[in-house]
Amino acid sequence: MALFFRRSKKDDKSHADALYTKGQWAAALAAYERVLAKDPDNLAVLRRVGDLRAKLGRTKEAAEAYRELANRYARGGFLMQAIAVYKILERCDPEADDVGRRLAELYAQRGLARRGREKERPLPKIPLFSDLEPEAFRRVLQKTIPRSLSMGETLFRQGDPGESVFVVTSGVVRVERQGTVLAELGEGSFFGEAAFFSHEPRNADVVAVTPAELLEIRREDVEALIERYPGVADALHAFYRDRVLDGVLAASHAFRSLPPEERKELARRFEIVRVDAGDDVVREGEDDRSVYIVKRGRFRVWTVPPGREEPVVLATLGPGDLFGEVALVSRTPRTATVTAEEAGEVLRARAEALEPVMGRHPQVRQALEALRDGRARDTVARILGKRP
């Protein structure tokens, strides 16, 4: 008596994987399509079907698979994965803008479950993208660049130019500096924003721990959209505030003791001030008690001591440095001038935003007073010629 065994879905998948590993693309595609017919919710198999159709030159059919996959990810609330697939779809079908419009429409409802489908995953808040209006979102989406890394491949090294920000759509990357692992970042993680905003070189290496797929957003592409879509500039500032400024405040001796939510609220009180080379951000003797943090550029702190004609340079400040605390905590006019050495940007928080924080958290005032006292000692030493 002959016995017939019916393969399970797991066996079918293993058979398809084996054919794929051997490079038998046509046979593997047929096997994966059989798996997909039995298990239509298996998005990993749907992705493999799209990839194999593209590899075999069946571009129109590949586009159909990628369109379905992007829509399925989007409906499930997995927007970064949907965006990544949309970028692949563009390569198969450059006219495929329907998915991009669908993603933009979904983000117009950001943070809300879809009507009548409350059990679905709510749309996540994704830095930069979430703060854009639908049309601007679609334009930024068109400018993103898909990147693929093999295991062990280096994306960039410390000292490289920082012209882009990246988001991981699959896989894991490692951030390291001189052999020390700083972080491992997985799906949905953004990185590279510090150099992106400061225009400084990269301060660490990024290496793929596993095969990884990323989206790259170049500064030049985003900035080119600002004139037509002013909301992009607002989104960039929100991205900086939430991703970089909050980190600067968390690392600052003055503000690190604040509870995270209050620190984030304080970050929202900072406004951008753009300056040209030679502009004075603050002038000695002015009655202004705002505090500043350098976002981009180099700034010279200087004074002309009584009885002298030549200025004395007290410090040079760069991205992340704070100044203006002396006038805030001492309630006195400015004791030095801060001049931009190049075009740049600073963030300003006015006294009326900071004083309530110092009232609720005396340790913040104490830290600012300690910073003031340390800088006063440095100033005296420089004026007396005891410090280079």
N, C-alpha and C positions, 0 to 999 in steps of 0.2 A: 504493500500500500504506500503510495507516495504521500509524503507530508509536505504541506505548503505553509511557509511562515510569512506573515505579513510584517514588514519592517515598521517599527515605531517612528514617530516624528523625530525622535532623538537619533535613531539609526540613519534616517534619511539625511539629517543635517550632517552627521559624521561622514557619511558617504560623499556628500557635496563638498565638505571641507577637504577631504582627502584628494578629490579630483582637483580642487583649487590649488592645493599645495603642490601637486605634480605639474601644474601649469597647463592642465587640460581645460582651457577656458570654455569652449563650447559645451563640452560634457558637463562641466561644473555649473554653467548657467542653466542648462536644462534641469539639473538636479536641484538647484536652488529654487527654480520656478515651481517644481513639484512641491518642495517644502513650503513655499509661500502659499500655494493653493490650499494646503492643509492647515497652515498657521498664518493667516493673513495679518495678524497683529504683530508679527515678529519684524520689528523695524530694522534690526541688524541684517536680516536676510534681505529685506527690501533694498537696503543700501547696497548690499553685495550684488544683487541683481542689476541695479543701476550701473554699478562700476563695471561689471562684466559686459553688459550691453555696450557701454561706451568703449571698452577695450576692444570689442569685436567690431567696432564701426557702426553699430546699430544706434546711431545718434538719436533719432526720433523716439525710439522705444526707451532709450536711456533717459531722455528728458521726461517722458511720461512717468517713469519710476521715481526720478528725483522730485518731480512736481508733487506726486502723491506723498512722498516722504516728508517734504517740507511742510505740506499742509497738515499732515498727521502730527508732526512735531509742534507746529503752531497751535493746533487745536488742543493739544495736551499741555500747553503752557511752556514748552521747552524752546524758548525763543532763540537762544544762542545756537542751538543745534539746527533750528529751522533756517537761521541766517546762513550758517555754514553750508547747508545743502543748497540753499538758494544761489550762493556764489558758484557752486559746481554746476547747477542748472544753467546759469548764464553762459557757461562755456559751451554747453550743448546746444542751447537755444538763446542767442543774444537778444531775441525779441521777447523773451519770457519775463514780462513785467507784472503779470497777474499775481504771482506769489509775493513779489515785493509790495504791491498795493495791499494785498491781504495782510501782510505783517504790519504795515503802517496802520491799517484800520484797527488791528488788534491792539496796537500800542496806544491808539486813541482812547482805548478803554482800560489803560494800564492799571494794574492792581485790582481789577474787578473780575469776578467770575462771570462767564458769559451767561446771558439771559436764558433761563430755563435749563441751565446745565451747571447748577451750583456745585455739583460734586467734582467738577473738573478742577484741575490745578489752576489757581489764580495766576495771572501774568506776573512774573517776577519784575522787580525794579532792577534794571541793568544800567550801570553807570554810563553816562553820556547819552545812550540811546533813549532811556526812559524820559528824559527831559526835553525831547524834541517833539514838535508838532508833526503830524503824519507826513506832510510833503517833505519837510526837512529831513525827517527820519529816512524816507525813501531815498533821498539824494545822498545822504551819508552812507546808507547801505550800499548804494551803487559804487561808492568809492572804496569800500573795504576790499582788502586783498587777501585771498585764502593762502595760507602757508602750511606746508607739511614738513615735519621733522622726523627723521628716523631715530631710533633709540641711540643715545649717545651723541647725537649731532648738536653742535653749538649754534644757538640762534644769534647771539652777540656776546662780545667780551667787554670787560671793564675798560673804559677809555674810548670805546667806539662812540660815534655821534649818536645822539638820542633823538632821532627824527620821527619816531613812531611809538604808538602804544599798541599793546597786543591783548587779545583775550583768548583763553584756551577753550576750544569747543570740544575737544576730546583728548584723552591722554593726560600725562603728568610731566611738568618741567620743574627743574631744580634751579634755584637762585643761589649762587655761591660767590664768595669773594676770597681769593688767595687760599683756596682749599677748604674754607669753612662754609658749611651749608647754612644758608640763612633761612630758606623756606622751600617747601615743595608745593606747587600750585596745580590744582586740578581743574576739572570742567567748570566753566563759568568765571574763572579767576582772571582779573585784569592785572597787567604789570607793565612797567616801563614808563609810568606816568611822571615820575620825578624828573627824569631827564627831558621828557617830552615838553613839560611846562617851563623848566628852568633854562633850557637851551644849553645845559651842561652835558659833558660826556657821561656815558653809562658808568654807574658806580659798582657794578657787579657783572658776573657772567650768568648767562641762562643756558642750560643744557637740557635736552630731552631725556627724561628718565625712561619713558616708554615711547613708542611711536605716538606722535602727537599732531593734532590739527589745530591751527590758530587762525585768527583773523587779525590782520594788520590794518591800523588806521594811521595814515600818514598826516603829519601836521600840515603840510602844504595843501593837501586835498581838503582838509576840514576848513582851513583858513580861507581857501578860495570860495567857499560857500557862504562865508559870513556876510558879505555885502548883499547877497540876494536873500539870504535867510538870517535875519538878525538873531533869531532864536537860537542859532547854533552857537553864537558867542555866549549867550546866557547859559546854554547847556555846558559849554566848556568851563565856564566859571564854576557852575555847580559841581561839575566833575572834579575840578581842582580842589574846591572847598571840601568835598566829601572824601576824596581819595588822598590828597596831599596835605592840605592845610590841617586837617584833623590829625594827621600823623605828626606834623611839625609841632602842633600844640601838645600832643601826647608825649613827644620827646623833650619838650621844653621844661627846664627846671621850674619855671614860673607856673606852668599850667598843667603839668602832668598829674597833679593831685586831684584835679576836677573829676567828678563822676563822668563817665563817657557821654551820657545824654546832654549834660550841661556843657561839656566841651564842644560837642557838635553844634549846640545852639549858639555858643560863642563864635564858632567858626562862621556861622551864617551872618554874623554882625560885621564881618570884615568886608570892605569894598575895595575894588581895584582902582589904583591910581597909576596911570601910565606917564612915563617921563622920558624926555630926550636927554642926550648927553649934555652935561653942563647945567641941568636944572637942579635947583635946590629943593629937596623934599621938605626939609625944615630949616629954619634960619635961627642962628643964635640970637636970643633976646625976644623971640616971638612968644606970645602968650597963647600957646596951643598945647593941649595935653593929650593928643591922640597918640596911640601906640601903633607902630608899623612892623610888618614882617616882609622881608625881601622875597619876592616871587621869582624875579628874573633880573639879571644884571649885576654890576659891581657898583658899590657906593662908598664914597670917601667921607669919613667923619673928621672934622677939623675945627680948630678954634684959633683965634688970635689972642694970646694971653696979654693981660694989662702990661703996658710999658714996652711991648714989642710991635714990630711992623710985619714980620713974616708969620704966616700961619703955621701951626703945628698939626700934623696929621696924627690923629688919635687911633684910628682903626680903619680897616677896609672890610666892608660887609658884603656877603654873597647870599645866594638862595638859602632861605630858612633862618637867617639871622634876624633878631628882634632889636628894635631901637625905639627910643622915645619914652622909656619908662621913667627917666629921671623927672621930667616935668609932671608926669602923671602922679607919682607917689609923693613927690616933694611939694606939689602945687606951686611951682616956680616957673618963670620963663625958661625957654630953651637955653641949655648951657653950651651947645655946639651946633654947627651947621652940618647937614648931611647932603652931599652933592652926588648926582649920578655921574659916573665915569663913562657910561655908555647908555644907549637906550635900554629901558627896562620897565619893570612893573613892581610896585609894592602893594601890600594890602594894609588898609588903614582901619583901625577900630577906634571910634571916638570915646572920649572919657565917659560920657553918659552911658555907654554900653558896658564899660569895664567896671565902673564903680559899684554897681549892684553885685557883680560877681565877687569883688574884693570884700564887700560887706558880708556876703553869705559864707565866704571861704577866706578867713583871715590868713591862711597859709599862702594864698596867692599874693596878697599884699606883702607878706614877709619875704617871699621869694623874689618879688620885684624890688623890694628894698635892698635885699642882699646883692642882686644884680647891679643896682644903682651904686651901692657902696664899693663893689669891686671895680666898677668902671671909674669911679672917682679916684680910687687909688692908682689905677693905671694912668689916668689923665695927669695926675700930679707927677708921677714918675717920668712920663714922657716930656712934660714941660721942663722938668729939672734935668732932663737929658740922661736919666738913669735907666731908660728902657729904649731899645732901638725901635 
